[in-house]
Amino acid sequence: MDNKFNRILQRLWKRTTKDVATGCWLLNGKADKDGYVTIYYSARSIRANRLSAHIFYGMELTSKLQANHTRDCPNSNCWNPE
């Protein structure tokens, strides 16, 4: 991973709590109107789950694909890439 991704990952981890029961990485912060926590990246506010898929899998930030670590993940602030 390049330095840009390392810096953003450090920012994400500083605001994250791991939920052992669900495997979720829960980003703490103010949620948007749909309940997703965002982080500022590449000159705009990005939902953490989309940013995680971009960093770990190369998914385009504008992709219409769902970016949850499990199909039934109940946490909109989860950014676990698995």
C-alpha positions as CSV (number, residue, x, y, z in Angstrom):
1,M,0.0,0.0,0.0
2,D,1.2,3.5,-0.7
3,N,1.7,6.3,1.8
4,K,-1.7,7.8,0.9
5,F,-3.5,4.7,1.9
6,N,-1.3,4.2,5.0
7,R,-2.2,7.8,6.2
8,I,-6.0,7.2,5.7
9,L,-5.8,3.9,7.5
10,Q,-4.1,5.5,10.5
11,R,-6.9,8.0,10.6
12,L,-9.6,5.3,10.3
13,W,-8.0,3.2,13.1
14,K,-7.9,6.1,15.5
15,R,-11.7,6.4,15.3
16,T,-12.5,2.6,15.2
17,T,-13.8,0.2,17.8
18,K,-13.7,-3.6,16.9
19,D,-16.9,-5.6,17.7
20,V,-15.7,-9.1,18.5
21,A,-19.2,-10.6,18.3
22,T,-19.9,-9.4,14.7
23,G,-16.4,-8.9,13.3
24,C,-17.3,-5.3,12.5
25,W,-14.8,-2.5,12.6
26,L,-17.0,0.4,13.7
27,L,-16.0,3.9,12.8
28,N,-17.0,6.4,15.4
29,G,-18.2,9.8,14.2
30,K,-21.2,11.7,13.0
31,A,-23.4,9.7,10.6
32,D,-24.9,11.1,7.4
33,K,-28.6,11.1,6.7
34,D,-28.6,7.4,5.8
35,G,-26.7,6.4,9.0
36,Y,-23.2,6.0,7.4
37,V,-20.1,7.4,9.0
38,T,-17.9,9.3,6.5
39,I,-14.3,10.4,6.4
40,Y,-12.8,13.1,4.3
41,Y,-10.6,11.6,1.5
42,S,-9.5,12.8,-1.9
43,A,-11.1,16.2,-1.5
44,R,-14.6,14.8,-0.5
45,S,-16.5,13.0,2.2
46,I,-16.6,9.3,1.6
47,R,-18.6,6.6,3.4
48,A,-16.1,4.4,5.4
49,N,-17.3,1.1,3.9
50,R,-16.8,2.4,0.3
51,L,-13.4,3.8,1.2
52,S,-12.4,0.4,2.7
53,A,-13.4,-1.4,-0.5
54,H,-11.4,1.1,-2.5
55,I,-8.3,0.7,-0.4
56,F,-8.3,-3.1,0.0
57,Y,-9.9,-4.2,-3.3
58,G,-9.5,-1.3,-5.7
59,M,-13.3,-0.8,-6.0
60,E,-14.0,2.6,-7.7
61,L,-15.4,5.1,-5.2
62,T,-18.3,5.7,-7.6
63,S,-19.2,2.1,-8.0
64,K,-22.8,1.0,-7.5
65,L,-21.7,-2.3,-5.9
66,Q,-22.7,-3.0,-2.3
67,A,-19.6,-2.6,0.0
68,N,-20.4,-4.6,3.2
69,H,-18.2,-7.2,4.8
70,T,-21.1,-9.6,5.0
71,R,-24.4,-9.5,3.3
72,D,-26.3,-9.2,6.6
73,C,-24.0,-6.7,8.3
74,P,-26.3,-4.5,10.4
75,N,-23.8,-1.7,11.0
76,S,-23.7,1.1,8.6
77,N,-20.5,2.5,10.2
78,C,-18.6,-0.8,9.6
79,W,-15.6,-0.7,7.4
80,N,-14.3,-4.3,7.7
81,P,-13.0,-5.2,4.2
82,E,-13.5,-9.0,4.5
